[in-house]
Each structure stands twice: as structure tokens, then as C-alpha cells.
Amino acid sequence: MKRVLAIDYGMRRIGLAVSDPLQIIATPLDTLRISNYDDGIKQLIAIYEEYKPIIIIMGYPIGISGNKTDQTRLVDKVIESLKSSIDVPIISWDERYTSIQAKDILKQQGRKARDDKGMVDQLAARIMLQEYLDSRSNT
């Protein structure tokens, strides 16, 4: 089987996680640091080329009230850019609370989230991906 890639897209950093080939376990990848939108797309395409996922899970930042935000509209733009460059399904995944969960994990480890925001992004992507993988195994 092939891998699944999760993306937590931000303005300065992109959190990533990838599944094992059996699509059971999510593992975080190094956080990408980006200088602008085009740089982010370029780096994501390079990650796609490296891992060749069969599905991409894109963190979808819906506001607490359920409405789209400026970040949601940015992610919509990222999804469209990726769809024009790669040919795999991209699934929008509600990422609400994943950053909070990631910060809680770091706190339990005795680390401070503000000291390592890149780790928060990695863990948020891993949480999203593991949720997706687990949801498929329960059906």
C-alpha cells in the first residue's frame, strides 16, 4: 500500500506527517519554513515527489463558529494550486483543536510550545493524520 500525507499549512510554517505504507501509523516530518506562498507550494510539491502519497489530508482551519476565516481561504487557494500540479485526492480535514492537543502533548513532555512552534505544527499534522487513519479502520 501507499502512504498518506497530512499538511497543516501556515503562513510561515507547514506541519507535515506521513503514514507508514500500511496506513496505520502517522509519523511527523520536519516542519517546512516558508518565505511566501509560492515557496510553500514549491516545497509541498517536492514533499509530494519524495513520498508519492496516494491521498493528501489538508488541515482545514474552520473558525470556532463554523465559518470560513482568512486562513480557510488561504488553504482553499493552496488546495487549488496543488490540484493543478499533482493528481491525487486532497481531503479537507477539520483541524480545530489539533494545535491545542499538540501543545498539551508538549506540556506533558515538560516542553514549552512557545519555544518550539515547529514541533506544534508537526504534532498537529500527525494528530490530523492519525485521526484520518483511525476513522478509516473503524468503518
N, C-alpha and C positions, 0 to 999 in steps of 0.2 A: 504494500500500500504506500501511498504518498503522504507527504506532510501537509499540515495546515499551518498557515502563518497568521498571527494576530498583530494588528497595528493600533497603537494608541498615539494618534497624531496630535502634536502640539506645535505652537509657533516657533519654539526654539529647540525642542527635543522630541524625538519619536521613540516611544517604547515599543519593543518588539518581543514576540515569543513565537516559538515554533514547536510543533508536536513531534513526537517520535514517529517513525514510519508506520507504526501500527495505529496511530492516532489515539493513544491512551493517555500519555503524559505530556503536559505543557512545560517547556523549559524557556526561561527568559534569555534573550540575546542582549548584546551590548546596546545601550541606548545610542541612537544616532543624534548627533548635534548638527543642527542645520542653520544656515545663514539666511535663507529666504525660501520662498515657496518652490521655486524651480530646483533649488538644491535638494529640498526634501523629496520631490518627485524623482529626481535622478538617483538619489540614494536608495529609495524604495524599489525602483526598478532593478538596481544592482542586487539588492537583497532577494528579490524575486528570482533573478537569474541564478543566484547562488543556491537557493534552496528548492526551486522549482515546485512550489506548493500547488496543490490541486484546488484549494479554496483559500481565500483571504477573508479573515474576520476583521472588520474595521470597527473600532470603537466609535460609537455614535453618541455624541455628547448632547443628550436631550436635557433641557432645563428641568429643575425640580418640579415645576408646574406642568411639565409635559410639552412645553413649547420649544420651538427651534430657537437657538441662540446664534450669535455671530460665529461661535466655534462650530456649531452644527452646519452652518452654511459653508464654512471653510472645508469641513470634512466632506460635504457634498461635492465640492469642487475637486478635492483630492480623488474621490471615488471616480468622478468622470474622467479626470486625467489618467488615472491608472487603467480604466476600462479602454481607453483609446490606445494604450501601449501594450497591454497584456490581455490574454484571453483565458481567464479563469473567473469563476463566480466570485463576487465580492459581496459578503453578507454584512449588513449593518447590525451591530450588536450593542444594545443599551449598556453603556459603560458607567451609568450612575452608580456612585458609591465605591467603584473599584479603587479609586485613589485613597479613599478613607480606609478601605480594607488593607491596602498596601502600606499605608502609614502605621496602621495598627500592628502589622506583621513586623515592621522595623522597630516599633516601640517595644514589642515583646522580645526582640533580639537585643535590646539595650542600645539601639541606634536612633539617631535623630533624623527625621525625614528632611528637615530643612538643610541638613548637611550633605545630603545625597539625593537630590531631586531626580537624578537619572535612575537611581535604584527604584524610586517610587514609580516611575514610568515603566520600567521593566516588569515590576511586580504587577502593576495594573494590567499590562498586556497579558501576563501569564494567568492572572485571575480570570480575565475575559475568555482566554482560550480554553482554560480548564473547564469553565462553565459550559462553553460550547461543546467540548468533547464529552463531558458528562451528560449533557442533555441528549446527545445522540445515542449514548449507550443505554439510556433509560427508555428508549422507545422500542 
